[in-house]
Amino acid sequence: MLRETVGLPAVSAWLGGRAEKVSVSMPSELTESVRERVGRGEFSAYVAEAVAMRLEMDLLAALDQDIEERRGTPIPDEYLDEAEAAWPDDR
């Protein structure tokens, strides 16, 4: 699969490890919205999954930029469409 080929772990790979308590400041409206959606007991898991997904997107953007710099041009849309068809997002 492409993810393994480029060394990009799945989101779940970041979520199964040892937990570390950290302090994060977030807007109160955002924290209230998360608590309403998942409840207090699942707040950390929800935030951890969101951070893992953001990290995955950042790594994919860096990969895209690296490929573009090596090629000298952006990846053609037809190649991106082909890759999306071959590796659909299973989330």
C-alpha positions in Angstrom: 0.0 0.0 0.0 1.2 3.6 -0.7 1.1 4.5 3.0 3.7 1.9 3.9 5.8 2.6 0.7 6.4 6.2 1.7 6.8 5.4 5.4 3.5 7.0 6.5 1.9 5.1 9.5 -1.8 4.8 9.7 -3.6 7.1 12.2 -4.2 4.0 14.4 -0.4 3.5 14.8 -0.2 6.7 16.7 -3.2 5.9 18.9 -2.1 2.6 20.3 0.9 3.6 22.2 1.6 4.7 25.8 -0.4 7.8 26.8 1.2 10.9 28.1 -0.7 13.6 30.0 -0.3 17.0 28.4 -1.9 20.4 29.0 -3.5 22.0 26.0 -5.3 25.3 25.8 -8.4 25.4 23.6 -11.3 27.8 23.1 -14.0 27.0 25.6 -16.6 26.8 22.9 -14.6 24.1 21.2 -14.1 22.0 24.4 -17.8 22.3 25.1 -18.7 21.1 21.6 -16.4 18.1 22.0 -17.7 17.2 25.4 -21.3 17.4 24.1 -20.4 15.1 21.2 -18.3 12.4 23.1 -18.7 13.0 26.8 -16.0 13.6 29.3 -14.6 10.1 29.4 -13.8 10.1 25.7 -12.5 13.7 25.3 -8.8 12.7 25.3 -9.3 9.9 22.7 -11.3 12.3 20.5 -8.5 15.0 20.6 -5.8 12.4 20.1 -7.5 11.1 17.0 -7.9 14.6 15.6 -4.2 15.4 16.2 -3.2 12.1 14.6 -5.3 12.9 11.5 -3.8 16.4 11.3 -0.3 15.0 11.6 -1.2 12.5 8.8 -2.4 15.4 6.6 0.8 17.4 7.3 3.0 14.5 6.4 1.0 13.9 3.2 1.4 17.6 2.3 5.1 17.4 2.9 5.3 14.3 0.7 3.3 16.0 -2.1 5.7 19.0 -1.8 8.8 16.8 -2.0 7.4 15.0 -5.1 6.6 18.3 -6.7 10.1 19.7 -6.0 11.7 16.5 -7.4 9.5 16.5 -10.6 9.6 20.3 -11.1 5.8 20.4 -11.6 2.7 19.5 -9.6 1.4 16.0 -9.7 -1.2 15.8 -12.5 -4.8 15.6 -11.4 -5.3 12.4 -13.4 -2.5 10.7 -11.3 -4.1 11.9 -8.1 -7.5 10.6 -9.2 -6.0 7.2 -10.1 -4.3 7.0 -6.7 -7.5 7.8 -4.9 -9.4 5.2 -6.9 -6.7 2.6 -6.1 -6.5 3.4 -2.4 -9.8 4.7 -1.1 -9.9 6.3 2.3 -11.3 3.5 4.6 -12.1 5.7 7.5 
